[in-house]
Amino acid sequence: MQDWANVLNIDIWRMIRITGLPSSEQVTTLDLYIEGFEIDITPDSWALILDTSMAIPFCVLNDSTRGVCGASVVAW
């Protein structure tokens, strides 16, 4: 993330793409969901810490972005 627009648009459950991983890894690109984040800004530096996962751990009912679930379905 080289620009502030990306940092300011961070939100829970948005997907981010991590690229440029070492060739020794199983993959060189990861798509991860943001589960939480912390921004720490001091007079001398700033840090962005993201908690991520590869899957959303629950289903949001009738969410057009992640799929539509029935009334009795809580995960898929």
C-alpha positions as CSV (number, residue, x, y, z in Angstrom):
1,M,0.0,0.0,0.0
2,Q,1.9,2.9,-1.3
3,D,-0.7,5.6,-1.1
4,W,-3.1,7.0,1.6
5,A,-6.2,6.4,-0.5
6,N,-5.8,2.7,0.0
7,V,-5.1,3.1,3.7
8,L,-8.2,5.3,4.2
9,N,-10.4,2.9,2.4
10,I,-9.6,-0.1,4.6
11,D,-12.7,-1.6,6.1
12,I,-13.6,-4.9,7.8
13,W,-14.3,-7.8,5.4
14,R,-12.8,-6.1,2.4
15,M,-10.5,-8.2,0.4
16,I,-6.8,-7.2,-0.1
17,R,-4.3,-8.8,-2.5
18,I,-0.8,-9.5,-1.2
19,T,1.7,-9.8,-4.0
20,G,5.4,-10.3,-4.4
21,L,5.7,-13.2,-1.9
22,P,9.1,-15.0,-2.1
23,S,9.3,-17.8,-4.7
24,S,10.0,-20.3,-1.9
25,E,6.3,-19.9,-0.8
26,Q,3.5,-22.1,-2.2
27,V,2.0,-19.1,-3.9
28,T,3.3,-15.6,-4.8
29,T,-0.1,-13.9,-4.5
30,L,-2.7,-14.1,-1.6
31,D,-6.2,-12.8,-1.5
32,L,-7.2,-12.2,2.1
33,Y,-10.2,-10.7,4.0
34,I,-9.5,-8.0,6.6
35,E,-10.9,-9.2,10.0
36,G,-9.6,-6.2,11.9
37,F,-7.0,-3.4,11.7
38,E,-5.1,-0.9,13.8
39,I,-3.5,2.3,12.6
40,D,-0.8,3.7,14.9
41,I,0.4,7.2,14.0
42,T,3.2,8.9,15.9
43,P,5.1,12.2,15.1
44,D,7.9,10.1,13.7
45,S,6.2,7.1,12.0
46,W,3.0,5.3,11.2
47,A,2.1,1.6,11.2
48,L,-0.9,-0.2,9.7
49,I,-1.5,-3.7,11.2
50,L,-4.1,-5.9,9.5
51,D,-5.7,-9.1,10.9
52,T,-6.5,-11.2,7.9
53,S,-7.9,-14.6,7.0
54,M,-8.5,-16.6,3.8
55,A,-12.2,-17.0,4.4
56,I,-15.0,-15.2,6.1
57,P,-15.8,-17.2,9.2
58,F,-19.6,-16.6,9.1
59,C,-22.4,-15.9,6.6
60,V,-24.2,-12.6,6.4
61,L,-27.7,-13.5,5.5
62,N,-29.0,-11.9,2.3
63,D,-25.7,-10.2,1.6
64,S,-25.5,-9.7,-2.2
65,T,-21.7,-9.4,-2.1
66,R,-21.1,-12.8,-0.4
67,G,-24.1,-14.7,-1.6
68,V,-27.7,-15.1,-0.5
69,C,-28.5,-17.7,2.2
70,G,-31.8,-19.2,3.2
71,A,-33.4,-18.3,6.5
72,S,-32.1,-21.4,8.3
73,V,-28.6,-21.4,6.7
74,V,-25.9,-19.7,8.8
75,A,-22.8,-20.8,6.8
76,W,-21.7,-22.4,3.6
